[in-house]
Amino acid sequence: MDKDQTTPDAPRKVEAGAVRGGELRYYDFVMAAFVVVLLLSNVVGAEKRSVITLPGIGTWPFGAGILFFPIAYVIDDVLTEVYGYARARRVIWAGFAGLAFMAIMEWTVVHLPVAPGWNGQPAYERVFGAGWRIIGASLVAFWAGDFLNSLVLAKMKLWTDGRWLWTRTIGSTIVGEGADSLLFYPLAFYSLPDWPTGALGAVMLSQFVLKVAWEVVLTPVTYLVVGFLKRREGIDVYDRHTDFSPFRTRV
């Protein structure tokens, strides 16, 4: 029997609207983890271009954010699989608001007058002084990619009747991360001197491949976390009558 099929001890299958927020024990912790990973991955690694040496290929460029940003997609998968699209949608909007506030805070702090004798402004501007083009690209790519990821996973869960979790976590990542990479890099870096077209395309491709590879590698972890949360929450949410519009926050 497939491990995703219902057993006598399995959590009960419910509609998204049938679960009250007060009944959920871990939803707020998962939401906090998502927002933290999202914000830190955008601050620490979004702009740095690094390289790795591949046997038979040589050096291959990649964006440093690839090391941690895909974890946000894994958490998004967990949210949608366990709590349903509607509650994942609320978390995505919370992450979007967090990114927007972070951008405003960075811009404000960078442009505050510098105190006499303090010499850290150039370094501060280099780390936190991302232009509005990069900030806008990050917001657009995150919004589109995460909503597509959650939507595809929720739909595939209905199509498979909750079986074969790995197919929807990987399938949704291919769509969501593909949209994220296709939007972010051209919007943020196209035509900039430090980002020639060849390097831009190589980084964009490597980002997509590595993000999907991360999802595959983390599939056993996803199974463990999803199984734990479903057992502890006692529910398995299906979005059979959910309004899939991204422009809502109600469950």
Protein Blocks (a to p, Z undefined) as FASTA:
>chain_A
ZZkbccfkbccdddfklpcfklpmklmmmmmmmmmmmmmmmmmmmmpccddddehkbpad
ddfklmmmmmmmmmmmmmmmmnojklmmmmmmmmmmmmmmmmmmmmmmmmpccdehiakl
mmmmmmmmccfklmmmmmmmmmmmmmmmmmmmmmmmmmnnopakllmmmmmmmmmmmmmm
mmmmmmmmgopaklcfklmmmmmmmmmmmmmmmmmmmmmmmmmmmmmmmmmnopacdffk
bcfbfkbcbZZ
